[in-house]
């Protein structure tokens, strides 16, 4: 899952990024509104954390421009304590949730998970796809009720495939949601990752649709 954090306070941004990475997100950072707006409009993200008090372009303007452009990525806005009108305006402008500073990063990560799930029709932290069950809060994977140990990369890949249901996910798209932006996997890295998952979960769990990509099998 790809997360964009648009926050000009470096300490807050890094704290949120560290917590999000620990929860299985691939994180990109933007330090001002213009950069955040550009990234959010030109790259695919599964969620955005957006501070409203940003330099160059304020967060409310970023939010309104993204929604006007048809970008429907779930957005959690950060507001200053006591700025209740900002929260109301943010929700009216299309924000999916808000959090007041200061906050606990654990709560932020939980709220992120909730808005991502709602956007994909998932009501709980557990994703079930056929024989596969993924607990996104505990970051655990079971197959036929049996716990399976997976690496962070493997977990991110499985979660993204499961959230996409019976849609085949192209390799380029899957790689974008598995690897950090500063990582440059070679052309075989994703195939090796999928092969490891098939050894752990069974060869029939992750299917390859030639010319389309990967998908979870047995979901229907």
Residue frames as qw, qx, qy, qz and C-alpha x, y, z in Angstrom:
[[0.000, 0.888, 0.460, 0.000, 0.00, 0.00, 0.00],
 [0.443, 0.297, 0.004, 0.846, 1.38, 3.41, -0.98],
 [0.271, -0.833, -0.408, 0.256, 1.04, 6.34, 1.40],
 [0.349, 0.548, 0.010, 0.760, 1.81, 10.00, 0.69],
 [0.423, -0.676, -0.397, 0.456, 2.57, 12.19, 3.72],
 [0.258, 0.669, 0.126, 0.686, 2.31, 15.93, 3.03],
 [0.566, -0.783, -0.208, 0.151, 3.74, 17.59, 6.14],
 [0.365, 0.801, -0.225, 0.418, 6.24, 20.45, 6.49],
 [0.470, -0.717, 0.450, -0.250, 7.31, 19.63, 10.07],
 [0.508, 0.445, -0.736, -0.044, 10.13, 17.15, 9.49],
 [0.129, -0.231, 0.859, -0.439, 9.91, 15.53, 12.92],
 [0.669, 0.194, 0.426, -0.578, 6.20, 14.81, 12.58],
 [0.719, 0.484, -0.330, -0.374, 6.61, 13.57, 9.02],
 [0.346, 0.416, -0.836, 0.094, 9.36, 11.13, 9.99],
 [0.334, -0.094, 0.783, -0.517, 7.46, 9.84, 13.03],
 [0.750, 0.325, 0.215, -0.534, 4.39, 9.17, 10.89],
 [0.622, 0.531, -0.527, -0.230, 6.51, 7.63, 8.13],
 [0.073, 0.352, -0.903, 0.234, 8.27, 5.26, 10.55],
 [0.503, 0.081, 0.680, -0.527, 4.97, 4.12, 12.06],
 [0.744, 0.457, -0.013, -0.487, 3.38, 3.68, 8.63],
 [0.464, 0.506, -0.720, -0.107, 6.32, 1.66, 7.32],
 [0.145, -0.202, 0.900, -0.357, 6.10, -0.58, 10.39],
 [0.607, 0.284, 0.521, -0.528, 2.42, -1.12, 9.50],
 [0.615, 0.198, 0.712, 0.275, 3.31, -2.22, 5.97],
 [0.390, 0.885, 0.194, -0.166, 3.00, 0.98, 3.95],
 [0.624, 0.184, 0.209, 0.730, 5.36, 2.18, 1.24],
 [0.152, -0.852, -0.292, 0.407, 5.87, 5.86, 2.09],
 [0.441, 0.459, 0.172, 0.751, 6.55, 9.00, 0.05],
 [0.294, -0.642, -0.352, 0.615, 7.10, 12.41, 1.66],
 [0.265, 0.657, 0.262, 0.655, 6.30, 15.95, 0.52],
 [0.398, -0.298, -0.407, 0.766, 7.36, 19.00, 2.51],
 [0.146, 0.290, 0.067, -0.943, 5.07, 21.61, 0.98],
 [0.592, 0.445, 0.472, -0.479, 1.68, 21.89, -0.66],
 [0.510, 0.648, -0.344, -0.449, 2.88, 22.28, -4.23],
 [0.136, 0.377, -0.912, -0.086, 5.00, 19.14, -4.08],
 [0.358, 0.121, 0.852, -0.362, 2.21, 17.22, -2.37],
 [0.605, 0.546, 0.189, -0.548, -0.35, 18.32, -4.95],
 [0.429, 0.586, -0.590, -0.354, 1.94, 17.31, -7.81],
 [0.002, 0.235, -0.970, 0.065, 2.72, 13.87, -6.36],
 [0.437, 0.244, 0.728, -0.468, -0.89, 13.14, -5.43],
 [0.610, 0.594, 0.076, -0.519, -2.13, 14.03, -8.91],
 [0.504, 0.623, -0.541, -0.256, 0.56, 12.24, -10.90],
 [0.220, 0.282, -0.925, 0.127, 1.31, 9.07, -8.88],
 [0.689, -0.349, -0.516, -0.370, -0.93, 6.28, -7.56],
 [0.013, -0.276, 0.718, -0.639, -1.39, 6.27, -3.77],
 [0.396, -0.388, -0.828, -0.082, -3.73, 4.27, -1.56],
 [0.360, -0.828, -0.404, 0.148, -4.00, 7.03, 1.06],
 [0.333, 0.561, -0.112, 0.749, -2.77, 10.55, 1.81],
 [0.439, -0.652, -0.409, 0.464, -1.97, 12.25, 5.11],
 [0.287, 0.613, 0.212, 0.705, -2.39, 15.97, 4.48],
 [0.298, -0.449, -0.385, 0.749, -1.47, 18.77, 6.89],
 [0.201, 0.863, 0.447, 0.120, -3.60, 21.86, 6.34],
 [0.164, -0.954, 0.108, 0.228, -0.93, 24.36, 7.43],
 [0.817, 0.080, 0.315, 0.477, 1.54, 23.97, 4.57],
 [0.122, -0.629, 0.234, 0.732, 3.94, 26.39, 2.86],
 [0.062, -0.152, 0.669, 0.725, 3.64, 27.36, -0.84],
 [0.494, -0.214, -0.517, -0.665, 0.13, 25.95, -1.13],
 [0.432, -0.265, 0.587, -0.631, -2.09, 25.39, 1.90],
 [0.163, 0.001, 0.986, -0.021, -3.54, 21.97, 2.56],
 [0.460, 0.519, 0.539, -0.478, -7.16, 23.02, 2.02],
 [0.434, 0.672, -0.285, -0.528, -6.29, 24.22, -1.49],
 [0.055, 0.329, -0.922, -0.198, -4.47, 20.93, -2.17],
 [0.324, 0.230, 0.876, -0.274, -7.52, 18.98, -1.02],
 [0.490, 0.636, 0.280, -0.526, -9.95, 21.00, -3.13],
 [0.326, 0.624, -0.532, -0.470, -7.75, 20.82, -6.24],
 [0.070, -0.181, 0.977, 0.084, -7.35, 17.05, -5.93],
 [0.386, 0.395, 0.773, -0.313, -11.08, 16.46, -5.56],
 [0.439, 0.703, 0.014, -0.559, -11.85, 18.86, -8.41],
 [0.244, 0.543, -0.714, -0.369, -9.40, 16.89, -10.59],
 [0.886, 0.019, -0.282, -0.367, -11.22, 13.64, -9.78],
 [0.364, 0.326, -0.804, 0.338, -8.55, 12.21, -7.48],
 [0.731, -0.466, -0.186, -0.462, -10.54, 10.02, -5.08],
 [0.567, 0.164, -0.683, 0.431, -7.64, 8.74, -2.96],
 [0.566, -0.713, -0.412, 0.041, -8.66, 8.56, 0.73],
 [0.291, 0.549, -0.259, 0.740, -7.29, 11.62, 2.56],
 [0.571, -0.632, -0.438, 0.285, -6.74, 12.10, 6.29],
 [0.186, 0.783, -0.061, 0.591, -6.22, 15.77, 7.15],
 [0.565, -0.286, -0.461, 0.622, -4.17, 17.06, 10.10],
 [0.066, -0.834, -0.200, -0.510, -5.40, 20.22, 11.81],
 [0.169, 0.343, -0.515, 0.767, -4.20, 22.45, 14.64],
 [0.203, -0.385, -0.804, 0.405, -5.77, 22.10, 18.07],
 [0.088, 0.574, 0.418, -0.698, -9.00, 24.07, 18.35],
 [0.156, 0.290, -0.441, -0.835, -9.29, 24.68, 14.58],
 [0.467, 0.292, 0.802, -0.232, -12.77, 23.16, 14.40],
 [0.519, 0.700, 0.063, -0.486, -13.79, 25.22, 11.39],
 [0.172, 0.561, -0.736, -0.336, -10.86, 23.75, 9.46],
 [0.265, -0.014, 0.963, -0.057, -12.12, 20.28, 10.27],
 [0.511, 0.561, 0.519, -0.393, -15.62, 21.11, 9.08],
 [0.402, 0.750, -0.263, -0.455, -14.30, 22.74, 5.91],
 [0.030, -0.438, 0.872, 0.217, -12.00, 19.77, 5.28],
 [0.399, 0.215, 0.881, -0.135, -14.80, 17.24, 5.53],
 [0.487, 0.709, 0.280, -0.425, -17.00, 19.40, 3.30],
 [0.270, 0.742, -0.467, -0.399, -14.16, 19.63, 0.76],
 [0.864, 0.286, -0.369, -0.192, -13.82, 15.85, 0.53],
 [0.032, 0.495, -0.809, 0.316, -11.53, 14.71, 3.34],
 [0.703, -0.163, -0.663, -0.199, -12.27, 11.19, 4.60],
 [0.695, -0.570, -0.372, 0.231, -11.12, 11.77, 8.18],
 [0.135, 0.819, -0.243, 0.502, -9.21, 14.25, 10.32],
 [0.761, -0.344, -0.377, 0.400, -6.86, 14.21, 13.30],
 [0.124, -0.970, 0.032, -0.206, -5.93, 17.07, 15.59],
 [0.596, 0.346, -0.459, 0.560, -2.32, 17.82, 16.49],
 [0.038, 0.477, -0.877, -0.049, -0.73, 16.64, 18.70],
 [0.902, 0.017, -0.103, -0.418, -1.74, 13.03, 18.11],
 [0.632, -0.358, 0.685, 0.048, -0.55, 9.49, 18.75],
 [0.262, 0.423, -0.690, -0.525, 0.90, 7.90, 15.62],
 [0.136, 0.091, 0.985, -0.045, -0.81, 4.63, 16.54],
 [0.378, 0.587, 0.528, -0.484, -4.19, 6.32, 16.22],
 [0.318, 0.646, -0.316, -0.618, -3.20, 7.87, 12.90],
 [0.084, 0.252, -0.913, -0.308, -2.16, 4.49, 11.49],
 [0.236, 0.318, 0.889, -0.231, -5.42, 2.92, 12.71],
 [0.381, 0.675, 0.253, -0.579, -7.47, 5.69, 11.08],
 [0.214, 0.530, -0.607, -0.552, -5.50, 5.30, 7.85],
 [0.071, -0.015, 0.991, 0.116, -6.28, 1.61, 7.78],
 [0.311, 0.501, 0.695, -0.412, -9.96, 2.35, 8.30],
 [0.391, 0.694, -0.018, -0.604, -10.29, 4.86, 5.44],
 [0.144, 0.398, -0.799, -0.427, -8.35, 2.59, 3.08],
 [0.157, 0.163, 0.972, -0.063, -10.62, -0.34, 3.95],
 [0.365, 0.601, 0.475, -0.529, -13.77, 1.72, 3.55],
 [0.299, 0.633, -0.346, -0.625, -12.61, 2.87, 0.13],
 [0.264, 0.270, -0.871, -0.314, -12.29, -0.76, -0.95],
 [0.745, -0.219, -0.328, -0.539, -15.45, -2.05, 0.69],
 [0.605, -0.027, -0.725, 0.327, -13.67, -3.72, 3.60],
 [0.460, -0.753, -0.143, -0.449, -15.39, -3.17, 6.94],
 [0.780, -0.610, 0.121, 0.068, -12.87, -4.85, 9.26],
 [0.110, -0.789, 0.577, 0.182, -9.10, -5.19, 9.55],
 [0.580, -0.112, 0.796, 0.132, -9.31, -8.77, 8.25],
 [0.502, 0.481, -0.395, -0.600, -9.20, -9.38, 4.50],
 [0.671, -0.013, 0.739, -0.061, -10.49, -12.76, 3.38],
 [0.503, 0.545, -0.428, -0.516, -9.82, -14.02, -0.12],
 [0.815, 0.149, -0.538, -0.157, -10.73, -17.64, -0.58],
 [0.859, -0.258, -0.373, 0.236, -8.49, -19.76, 1.66],
 [0.467, 0.230, -0.256, 0.815, -6.38, -16.72, 2.54],
 [0.339, -0.878, -0.337, -0.033, -6.95, -14.48, 5.55],
 [0.468, 0.314, -0.201, 0.801, -4.89, -11.34, 6.19],
 [0.367, -0.815, -0.381, 0.236, -5.16, -9.37, 9.43],
 [0.414, 0.686, 0.000, 0.599, -3.96, -5.90, 8.46],
 [0.368, -0.857, 0.147, -0.328, -3.83, -4.67, 12.05],
 [0.785, -0.495, 0.365, 0.071, -1.80, -7.55, 13.46],
 [0.342, 0.702, -0.563, -0.272, 0.00, -8.04, 10.14],
 [0.480, -0.194, 0.854, -0.053, -0.58, -11.79, 10.15],
 [0.559, 0.296, -0.522, -0.572, -1.37, -14.23, 7.35],
 [0.558, -0.077, 0.798, -0.214, -3.19, -17.56, 7.55],
 [0.476, 0.231, -0.630, -0.568, -4.01, -20.08, 4.86],
 [0.698, -0.220, -0.641, -0.229, -6.76, -22.62, 5.66],
 [0.664, -0.720, -0.078, -0.188, -6.48, -21.45, 9.27],
 [0.857, -0.181, -0.045, 0.480, -2.74, -22.16, 9.41],
 [0.140, -0.938, 0.116, 0.295, -0.44, -19.27, 10.32],
 [0.799, 0.384, 0.110, 0.450, 2.22, -18.50, 7.72],
 [0.412, -0.676, 0.064, 0.607, 5.32, -16.40, 8.43],
 [0.559, 0.685, 0.267, 0.384, 5.88, -13.76, 5.75],
 [0.460, -0.114, -0.043, 0.880, 8.38, -10.94, 5.32],
 [0.120, 0.620, 0.235, -0.739, 7.29, -7.27, 5.17],
 [0.179, 0.323, -0.557, -0.744, 7.68, -7.32, 1.36],
 [0.134, -0.178, -0.947, -0.230, 5.62, -10.49, 1.08],
 [0.026, 0.551, 0.685, -0.477, 2.94, -9.06, 3.37],
 [0.172, 0.536, -0.046, -0.825, 2.64, -5.86, 1.31],
 [0.202, 0.162, -0.750, -0.608, 2.31, -7.86, -1.91],
 [0.110, -0.318, -0.941, 0.012, -0.32, -10.22, -0.49],
 [0.067, 0.571, 0.508, -0.641, -2.35, -7.40, 1.04],
 [0.217, 0.449, -0.246, -0.831, -2.43, -5.41, -2.18],
 [0.222, 0.015, -0.861, -0.458, -3.43, -8.42, -4.28],
 [0.086, -0.406, -0.883, 0.220, -6.14, -9.41, -1.80],
 [0.113, 0.552, 0.309, -0.766, -7.57, -5.89, -1.65],
 [0.269, 0.362, -0.443, -0.775, -7.91, -5.93, -5.43],
 [0.769, 0.176, 0.417, -0.452, -10.15, -9.00, -5.34],
 [0.796, 0.235, 0.531, 0.169, -10.49, -10.75, -8.70],
 [0.397, 0.908, -0.108, -0.083, -8.72, -7.99, -10.64],
 [0.869, 0.101, 0.007, 0.484, -5.36, -8.93, -12.16],
 [0.236, -0.926, 0.094, 0.278, -2.72, -6.47, -10.92],
 [0.680, 0.671, -0.205, 0.213, -0.02, -5.56, -13.48],
 [0.807, -0.121, -0.244, 0.524, 3.56, -6.18, -12.39],
 [0.273, 0.408, -0.101, 0.865, 4.49, -2.50, -12.57],
 [0.458, -0.626, -0.101, -0.623, 1.55, -1.53, -10.37],
 [0.874, -0.423, -0.237, 0.046, 2.30, -4.24, -7.82],
 [0.686, 0.099, -0.219, 0.687, 5.96, -3.22, -7.65],
 [0.007, 0.562, -0.032, 0.826, 4.95, 0.40, -6.97],
 [0.634, -0.582, -0.030, -0.508, 2.93, -0.72, -3.95],
 [0.940, -0.246, -0.176, 0.159, 5.56, -3.12, -2.59],
 [0.709, 0.041, -0.100, 0.697, 8.92, -1.39, -2.95],
 [0.218, -0.791, -0.145, 0.554, 10.02, 1.93, -1.46],
 [0.464, 0.883, 0.039, -0.063, 10.69, 4.74, -3.93],
 [0.045, -0.826, 0.553, 0.096, 14.44, 4.59, -3.24],
 [0.653, -0.158, 0.736, 0.088, 14.57, 0.88, -4.04],
 [0.505, 0.548, -0.412, -0.525, 15.31, -0.20, -7.59],
 [0.766, -0.086, 0.633, -0.073, 14.48, -3.90, -7.87],
 [0.019, -0.296, 0.756, 0.583, 15.78, -5.71, -10.92],
 [0.563, 0.076, -0.413, -0.712, 13.38, -7.13, -13.47],
 [0.594, -0.074, -0.797, -0.078, 13.24, -10.52, -11.74],
 [0.014, -0.166, 0.655, -0.737, 12.71, -9.28, -8.16],
 [0.624, -0.026, 0.165, -0.763, 8.92, -9.40, -8.27],
 [0.812, 0.130, -0.499, -0.272, 8.89, -12.84, -9.88],
 [0.423, 0.181, -0.779, 0.425, 11.18, -14.10, -7.11],
 [0.270, -0.118, 0.488, -0.822, 8.91, -12.54, -4.47],
 [0.774, 0.044, -0.090, -0.625, 5.81, -14.19, -5.94],
 [0.715, 0.189, -0.673, -0.010, 7.65, -17.53, -6.20],
 [0.137, 0.176, -0.758, 0.613, 8.49, -17.36, -2.47],
 [0.518, -0.023, 0.314, -0.796, 4.85, -16.70, -1.63],
 [0.812, 0.137, -0.371, -0.429, 3.71, -19.62, -3.78],
 [0.514, 0.190, -0.797, 0.255, 6.11, -21.94, -1.95],
 [0.054, -0.073, 0.667, -0.739, 4.69, -20.80, 1.38],
 [0.499, 0.188, 0.328, -0.780, 1.00, -20.63, 0.47],
 [0.648, 0.298, 0.701, -0.005, 0.56, -23.07, -2.37],
 [0.269, -0.074, 0.552, 0.786, 1.08, -22.72, -6.09],
 [0.030, 0.557, 0.722, 0.410, -2.63, -22.22, -6.77],
 [0.190, -0.725, -0.450, 0.485, -3.08, -19.19, -4.49],
 [0.045, 0.722, -0.159, -0.672, -1.43, -16.52, -6.66],
 [0.715, 0.450, 0.509, 0.167, -2.38, -16.86, -10.30],
 [0.184, -0.402, 0.366, 0.819, -0.68, -15.30, -13.31],
 [0.576, 0.690, 0.416, -0.141, -2.89, -13.93, -16.08],
 [0.597, 0.017, 0.382, 0.705, -0.60, -13.66, -19.06],
 [0.201, 0.455, 0.341, 0.798, -0.44, -10.09, -20.28],
 [0.360, -0.768, -0.288, -0.443, -2.45, -8.79, -17.30],
 [0.062, -0.610, 0.547, -0.570, -0.61, -9.56, -14.06],
 [0.245, 0.001, -0.913, 0.326, -1.15, -11.38, -10.77],
 [0.567, -0.384, -0.069, -0.725, -4.31, -12.12, -8.79],
 [0.351, -0.218, 0.810, -0.417, -5.43, -14.18, -5.82],
 [0.416, -0.017, -0.798, -0.436, -7.01, -17.47, -6.93],
 [0.347, -0.322, -0.875, 0.105, -10.07, -19.16, -5.50],
 [0.057, 0.086, 0.348, -0.932, -11.87, -15.98, -4.43],
 [0.573, 0.053, -0.143, -0.805, -15.13, -16.87, -6.12]]
